[in-house]
Amino acid sequence: MNAQERQERARIGAGTRWSKPGARERQAAAARAAMYRRLRDQVDPDGVMGPDELAAAIQSAASVNAARLRLAKLRKDADQ
């Protein structure tokens, strides 16, 4: 299979996946849950924080993550 055929098969697969009812919502929910787990494990690896403290720490870590993504985009845009 050459590169063009692989690309077309990938398009077919992606189109099939995203055309199913609720596919985008399920994927978004799974992505949010994975991000929450990653941030939770990052800020409280031992599981000792209380719920309010944990929520605040996760929110802070999420803000830092978003800032890092914005900075990376700015740098990329400046290079172009």
KAQUIFEN-V17202 format. One record per residue. PSI is psi as a letter, one per 20 degrees, with the letter a starting at -180 (none if undefined). OMEGA is omega in whole degrees, -180 to 180 (999 if undefined). Layout:
PSI;OMEGA
PSI;OMEGA
This chain:
p;-179
r;-175
h;180
g;179
g;178
g;-180
g;179
h;177
h;178
g;177
g;179
g;-180
g;179
g;179
g;178
g;-178
g;-174
i;179
i;-179
q;-179
p;177
j;-176
g;-178
g;-180
g;179
g;-180
g;179
g;179
g;179
g;180
g;178
g;-180
g;179
g;178
g;179
g;-180
g;-180
g;180
h;178
g;180
h;180
g;-174
h;-178
m;-175
h;-178
i;178
k;-177
i;-178
q;173
r;-175
g;-179
g;179
g;179
g;180
g;179
g;-180
g;178
g;179
g;179
g;179
h;178
h;178
g;178
g;179
g;179
h;179
g;178
g;178
g;178
g;179
g;178
h;179
g;178
g;179
g;179
g;180
h;180
h;-180
i;-175
none;999
